[in-house]
Amino acid sequence: MTAIVDRDHANKQLTVQRSVRGAAALVWSCWTEPGHLRQWWGPRGWRSDHFELELRPGGVWRYRLRPDREHGADEEHWGRAVYDVVDPYSSLSFLDGSCTPDGTPIPGTDQPTHVSIKESAPSRCEVRIVVRFPSVHALEQAEPTGMVDGFTGALARLDEYVRPGSGKARS
Amino acid sequence: MTDHPSPSNLAVLSALAEPNRLAIVSLLREGPRAVGDIAARIEIAQPHASRHLRILADAGLVSARREAQSRIYRLERSPFASLENWLDTFSAVWEERADRLGDYLEHLDEDSSDTRRQEGTS
């Protein structure tokens, strides 16, 4: 099952749509509950830890991404998202940004992300993710932070901008 | 294959990150146009249009040729191609993320009592 990807260059917007197994309520839980998120959020080979998740408009979701392999602290990525729309089972949007390990937001890293969930059949949903790219200023800022140094490969590096999740959970 | 936005991609993104310039680029998708025509269509003063076009030209997004009294602007393909390559790497990140969610849900489904396969035709 592959995702449908649409790249809107002029508007700097990326849409990824994929069909997944599960009722809308379950898919919603996967996006909004730490116990589920840690099982899949992030690139393969990474794990995520979720420290704070207050599911309401204005609420904060804070997490850490780190490689499964041995790694230095500077390879960890700390994310801090602020929810905007919280419409159970169907629509979730948040401003996805980076933060320091103590939770201080890093200005200019916010990236608007919208997730919509629609049941297309019993126990099957279409998940649509729309990501708007950070401002050019944010891209310029992200480079010198050094946060991504040490990540391997292009994807991991870009991940920092898109804001990755990782996790293969299960300790 | 670039790992991160190259300086030229940043210049392109920067140039596009302005409503009037984005409108100009959209307009030029239909074909080359003279400055005066662009200004009229976008509904901005010609000096402003000229300024925006110069920024777009500096980023390599448009080029101009002189024809009689006016300058005709057209879109250049290469910056968009370069941008597309870069955006592809973003896409891969999100595709992978969507796949992980899909895989996770497949496993959850196997664990649950409801194992009916519902390959919806949607």
Chai-1 contact restraints between the chains, C-beta under 6 A:
chainA,res_idxA,chainB,res_idxB,connection_type,confidence,min_distance_angstrom,max_distance_angstrom,comment,restraint_id
A,M1,B,G102,contact,1.0,0.0,6.0,A-B,restraint_1
A,A3,B,E95,contact,1.0,0.0,6.0,A-B,restraint_2
A,A3,B,A98,contact,1.0,0.0,6.0,A-B,restraint_3
A,V5,B,S91,contact,1.0,0.0,6.0,A-B,restraint_4
A,R7,B,L87,contact,1.0,0.0,6.0,A-B,restraint_5
A,H9,B,L83,contact,1.0,0.0,6.0,A-B,restraint_6
A,L14,B,F90,contact,1.0,0.0,6.0,A-B,restraint_7
A,V16,B,W94,contact,1.0,0.0,6.0,A-B,restraint_8
A,V16,B,E95,contact,1.0,0.0,6.0,A-B,restraint_9
A,V16,B,A98,contact,1.0,0.0,6.0,A-B,restraint_10
A,R18,B,A98,contact,1.0,0.0,6.0,A-B,restraint_11
A,R18,B,G102,contact,1.0,0.0,6.0,A-B,restraint_12
A,V20,B,G102,contact,1.0,0.0,6.0,A-B,restraint_13
A,V20,B,L105,contact,1.0,0.0,6.0,A-B,restraint_14
A,R21,B,L105,contact,1.0,0.0,6.0,A-B,restraint_15
A,R21,B,E106,contact,1.0,0.0,6.0,A-B,restraint_16
A,R21,B,D109,contact,1.0,0.0,6.0,A-B,restraint_17
A,G22,B,L105,contact,1.0,0.0,6.0,A-B,restraint_18
A,Q39,B,Y104,contact,1.0,0.0,6.0,A-B,restraint_19
A,W40,B,R100,contact,1.0,0.0,6.0,A-B,restraint_20
A,W40,B,L101,contact,1.0,0.0,6.0,A-B,restraint_21
A,W40,B,Y104,contact,1.0,0.0,6.0,A-B,restraint_22
A,P43,B,E96,contact,1.0,0.0,6.0,A-B,restraint_23
A,S120,B,G120,contact,1.0,0.0,6.0,A-B,restraint_24
A,S120,B,S122,contact,1.0,0.0,6.0,A-B,restraint_25
A,A121,B,Q118,contact,1.0,0.0,6.0,A-B,restraint_26
A,A121,B,G120,contact,1.0,0.0,6.0,A-B,restraint_27
A,P122,B,Q118,contact,1.0,0.0,6.0,A-B,restraint_28
A,S123,B,Q118,contact,1.0,0.0,6.0,A-B,restraint_29
A,R124,B,Q118,contact,1.0,0.0,6.0,A-B,restraint_30
A,R124,B,G120,contact,1.0,0.0,6.0,A-B,restraint_31
A,V136,B,L10,contact,1.0,0.0,6.0,A-B,restraint_32
A,V136,B,L13,contact,1.0,0.0,6.0,A-B,restraint_33
A,V136,B,S14,contact,1.0,0.0,6.0,A-B,restraint_34
A,V136,B,A17,contact,1.0,0.0,6.0,A-B,restraint_35
A,L139,B,P5,contact,1.0,0.0,6.0,A-B,restraint_36
A,A154,B,D3,contact,1.0,0.0,6.0,A-B,restraint_37
A,A154,B,T89,contact,1.0,0.0,6.0,A-B,restraint_38
A,L155,B,A92,contact,1.0,0.0,6.0,A-B,restraint_39
A,L155,B,V93,contact,1.0,0.0,6.0,A-B,restraint_40
A,R157,B,D3,contact,1.0,0.0,6.0,A-B,restraint_41
A,R157,B,H4,contact,1.0,0.0,6.0,A-B,restraint_42
A,L158,B,T89,contact,1.0,0.0,6.0,A-B,restraint_43
A,L158,B,F90,contact,1.0,0.0,6.0,A-B,restraint_44
A,L158,B,V93,contact,1.0,0.0,6.0,A-B,restraint_45
A,D159,B,V93,contact,1.0,0.0,6.0,A-B,restraint_46
A,V162,B,F90,contact,1.0,0.0,6.0,A-B,restraint_47
A,V162,B,V93,contact,1.0,0.0,6.0,A-B,restraint_48
